[in-house]
Amino acid sequence: QEADEQLENSYRLKSEGFGFEDIAKRVAQVTGLPLEIVREKSRRPQVVQARSLLCYWANHDLGMSMTEIAHRLGLTQPAVSIASRRGEAIANQGGYTLLGE
């Protein structure tokens, strides 16, 4: 049932024209970082957290493959997988949602 809801949510987001750039903008809004910084390859803790949140929402909520996310961010697929797991923890701890405030 949870998988069906996730799939339905990703189809709804895609049908509304919601894409990777929209997620990046939301991450920038939530973290307070400039949009360019969110996509940056950096090891600074704030950037790592923002990129992790981006990977999580792109994979979980939008249904993008980790390979596609890796290509867009210039990372490896395993790095995106790790970042996505970290992003899930960040979203849960901070109470962040993709569409909410």
Secondary structure as GFF3:
##gff-version 3
##sequence-region A 1 101
A	DSSP	alpha_helix	2	15	.	.	.	ID=ss1
A	DSSP	alpha_helix	20	31	.	.	.	ID=ss2
A	DSSP	alpha_helix	35	38	.	.	.	ID=ss3
A	DSSP	alpha_helix	45	56	.	.	.	ID=ss4
A	DSSP	pi_helix	57	61	.	.	.	ID=ss5
A	DSSP	alpha_helix	66	73	.	.	.	ID=ss6
A	DSSP	alpha_helix	77	94	.	.	.	ID=ss7
###
